[in-house]
């Protein structure tokens, strides 16, 4: 994905996730700092929009994040191999 679009999508997804956390913390029936009453409808609409954003756009990792994921997997596999070798009895 392109940098600005990817950052914009992430920003919007993070915004809606943060809103849901805020609504959960405030509680239904109470008001936000902008005098918006937290209702079931508001929470449902926010969840729906978050779902739309999450499914509308490609969720591929950035190239840098993909490289780190692959490196992390290689390191995990290497650790597993070493642990398995240590568990085996010495055949000498």
C-alpha positions as CSV (number, residue, x, y, z in Angstrom):
1,X,0.0,0.0,0.0
2,X,1.0,3.6,-0.5
3,X,2.4,5.4,2.5
4,X,-0.1,8.3,3.0
5,X,-3.2,6.1,2.3
6,X,-1.9,3.4,4.6
7,X,-1.2,5.9,7.4
8,X,-4.6,7.5,6.9
9,X,-6.4,4.1,7.1
10,X,-4.4,3.3,10.2
11,X,-5.2,6.6,11.8
12,X,-8.9,6.2,11.2
13,X,-9.0,2.6,12.5
14,X,-7.1,3.7,15.6
15,X,-9.4,6.6,16.1
16,X,-12.5,4.4,16.0
17,X,-10.8,1.8,18.3
18,X,-10.0,4.6,20.7
19,X,-13.5,5.9,20.6
20,X,-14.9,2.5,21.5
21,X,-12.4,2.2,24.4
22,X,-13.5,5.7,25.6
23,X,-17.2,4.8,25.3
24,X,-16.6,1.6,27.3
25,X,-14.8,3.6,30.0
26,X,-17.4,6.4,30.2
27,X,-20.3,4.0,30.2
28,X,-23.8,4.1,28.5
29,X,-25.9,7.1,29.6
30,X,-22.9,9.3,30.4
31,X,-21.5,12.1,28.3
32,X,-18.2,12.5,26.5
33,X,-16.0,15.6,26.8
34,X,-18.0,17.1,23.8
35,X,-21.4,16.5,25.5
36,X,-22.3,13.6,23.4
37,X,-24.4,11.0,25.2
38,X,-23.0,7.5,25.0
39,X,-25.8,5.2,23.8
40,X,-26.0,1.7,22.4
41,X,-26.8,3.2,19.0
42,X,-23.6,5.3,19.1
43,X,-21.5,2.2,20.1
44,X,-23.1,0.1,17.4
45,X,-22.5,2.7,14.7
46,X,-18.9,3.1,15.8
47,X,-18.4,-0.7,15.7
48,X,-20.0,-0.8,12.2
49,X,-17.7,1.9,10.9
50,X,-14.6,0.3,12.3
51,X,-15.7,-3.0,10.7
52,X,-16.1,-1.2,7.4
53,X,-12.7,0.4,7.6
54,X,-11.1,-2.8,8.6
55,X,-12.6,-4.8,5.7
56,X,-12.7,-2.2,3.0
57,X,-9.0,-1.7,2.8
58,X,-6.2,-4.2,2.2
59,X,-4.8,-5.3,5.5
60,X,-1.3,-6.1,4.2
61,X,1.7,-5.1,6.2
62,X,4.0,-2.3,5.1
63,X,7.1,-3.7,3.4
64,X,9.2,-2.9,6.5
65,X,6.7,-4.6,8.8
66,X,6.7,-7.6,6.6
67,X,10.5,-7.8,6.7
68,X,10.4,-7.7,10.5
69,X,7.6,-10.4,10.6
70,X,9.7,-12.7,8.4
71,X,12.8,-12.1,10.5
72,X,10.9,-12.7,13.7
73,X,9.6,-16.0,12.3
74,X,13.1,-17.1,11.3
75,X,14.4,-16.3,14.8
76,X,11.5,-18.3,16.4
77,X,12.2,-21.3,14.1
78,X,15.9,-21.1,15.0
79,X,15.1,-21.1,18.7
80,X,12.8,-24.1,18.3
81,X,15.5,-26.1,16.5
82,X,18.0,-25.3,19.2
83,X,15.5,-26.3,22.0
84,X,14.7,-29.6,20.2
85,X,18.4,-30.4,19.8
86,X,19.0,-29.8,23.5
87,X,16.1,-32.1,24.4
88,X,17.5,-35.0,22.5
89,X,19.7,-37.4,24.4
90,X,23.4,-37.5,23.5
91,X,24.0,-40.4,21.2
92,X,27.8,-40.4,21.6
